[in-house]
C-alpha cells in the first residue's frame, strides 16, 4: 500500500516528455476546505479581506496530536514477577561459555612475575584483574585484582619508607601477595572456579559467593590433566548478556527502592547510638579526606568506591579503587597523604564520570542502561520530589552489580520485592561510566515496539531468541 504522503501521480502521464512535447499539467488535488487564519495585514481595511473567525491568540498553545493506544491487550503484558521468572529460566538454559563472544583476549600472569611488571602488563592491556598461573603445578593459582594492590599499598604504608618500598617492589613476586594479606588479616581471594558448560544460573550463584566478584572458567586437559583457563566470568558480563538477549526486561517496572536493590541511607531512628555518619551505613568522604583514609575504607569494608559529598550532602564525585592504581602507575603509591581533591587532579582526562539514578527509577530502565553502556555501579540521589527530607541531588544510596545480581538470581522475590541487602559498594573493581549520565525512563514507544514484536506473552516462560554474542573485549577487563 502506498504511503498516504506519497505524491499523487496521474495515470495519463506515463510517457516520457520530449523536447517537442510540453510537460503535462500537474494533477488537481481536491482537499477539504479548512479555516485559514488571516494575518493582520490581510484583514486590514486596505486589503479588503475580512475573516469571520477570530484570529488565534499569539500566546495559545498548538494542538498536539493524541497518542494512539497500543493494540496489545494489557492482560498479555507480563508482570514484574513473570519477567523475573523468565529471566531465571533463561539463565538456567544457557551455559557459562555462552556469555562470551566468538573471539576474545585473556591475560594470564605467572605467579613468579614481579609485581611491578605485572602492573605494567595489566595497564598496557587495559585490564584491572587477571588470573594467576602456577607453572610448577600447571594449576590455576587465584586472581590478581585491584584489592590485592590495595592491600600491598596499605602494607608498605605501614611498614616501609618510600625508598624501601620502591626497592622492595622491584623484586616482589606475585606469589608473595598472599603473605601480605595474612599480615593484614584480610581474607585471601577464593580459588573458586566453574566448568564452562555449567548452567549460567549456577555460575551466577557461585559468582555471588566469591568476594573477588570474578569466577574463572576452567576446563581440564584430557592429555595432561592440567587446568585450562578459558576465561573469567564477571557480574557485568552476565547482566549485559541478560540485557541484550532478554527483551522481557521491559516488564520489570518495579522501582529500585521497591525491589530493595542497593544500600540506602538509614533514617535517624534506625541508626545505632553514638556518633554515626549521617549517611550510615554508606561510607563517604569529602574532598579534604586523605587518600589513605579512603584506602583503609576499601580494605576494611571490602568496597570498591566511595561517594564524595560536600557539606550539604550533594554528590560531587566518586573515588574508586582504580584511582589508586593511577597513583601506583605514576610512582606515588606511598604518597597516600594526598587529599582526594589532589588525587583527583591526577586522574586521567578520559574518566567517564559517575552514573546516578533516583530510588524511583525502574529495574527495566537499569537494564536498558546496561544494554547501552558499560556500568559497574550507580550513585542513588534524591530526585525532583526529594527523598525522606533530603533535597534534590543529595546522596540517598549506592547500587552495585552485586546488588543487581543478587536480586536477579534470588528466587524468593515476593510481591513487595526482596533484595539481598548486600553491601552495595561491593561491586566489580572497575570504573563507572558516562560523565553526567542518569538513568532515563523507558519510553512508551520502546515498550510498544517490544510488545508488537511478540515478546509480550501471557506465559511466564517466553521463548527467547538465540543469544547474541557480546562484542570482542578483554575477558578480564569487566
HELIX and SHEET records of a PDB file:
HELIX    1   1 UNK A   74  UNK A   76  5                                   3    
HELIX    2   2 UNK A   80  UNK A   92  1                                  13    
HELIX    3   3 UNK A   96  UNK A   99  5                                   4    
HELIX    4   4 UNK A  115  UNK A  124  1                                  10    
HELIX    5   5 UNK A  146  UNK A  159  1                                  14    
HELIX    6   6 UNK A  162  UNK A  171  1                                  10    
HELIX    7   7 UNK A  174  UNK A  176  5                                   3    
HELIX    8   8 UNK A  177  UNK A  183  1                                   7    
HELIX    9   9 UNK A  200  UNK A  209  1                                  10    
HELIX   10  10 UNK A  235  UNK A  245  1                                  11    
HELIX   11  11 UNK A  247  UNK A  251  5                                   5    
HELIX   12  12 UNK A  268  UNK A  270  5                                   3    
HELIX   13  13 UNK A  291  UNK A  301  1                                  11    
HELIX   14  14 UNK A  321  UNK A  329  1                                   9    
HELIX   15  15 UNK A  340  UNK A  345  1                                   6    
HELIX   16  16 UNK A  363  UNK A  372  1                                  10    
HELIX   17  17 UNK A  401  UNK A  409  1                                   9    
HELIX   18  18 UNK A  444  UNK A  452  1                                   9    
SHEET    1   A 3 UNK A 108  UNK A 110  0                                        
SHEET    2   A 3 UNK A 130  UNK A 134  1                                        
SHEET    3   A 3 UNK A 139  UNK A 144 -1                                        
SHEET    1   B 3 UNK A 193  UNK A 194  0                                        
SHEET    2   B 3 UNK A 214  UNK A 220  1                                        
SHEET    3   B 3 UNK A 227  UNK A 234 -1                                        
SHEET    1   C 4 UNK A 263  UNK A 264  0                                        
SHEET    2   C 4 UNK A 395  UNK A 400 -1                                        
SHEET    3   C 4 UNK A 377  UNK A 381 -1                                        
SHEET    4   C 4 UNK A 356  UNK A 357  1                                        
SHEET    1   D 3 UNK A 284  UNK A 285  0                                        
SHEET    2   D 3 UNK A 305  UNK A 309  1                                        
SHEET    3   D 3 UNK A 315  UNK A 320 -1                                        
END                                                                             
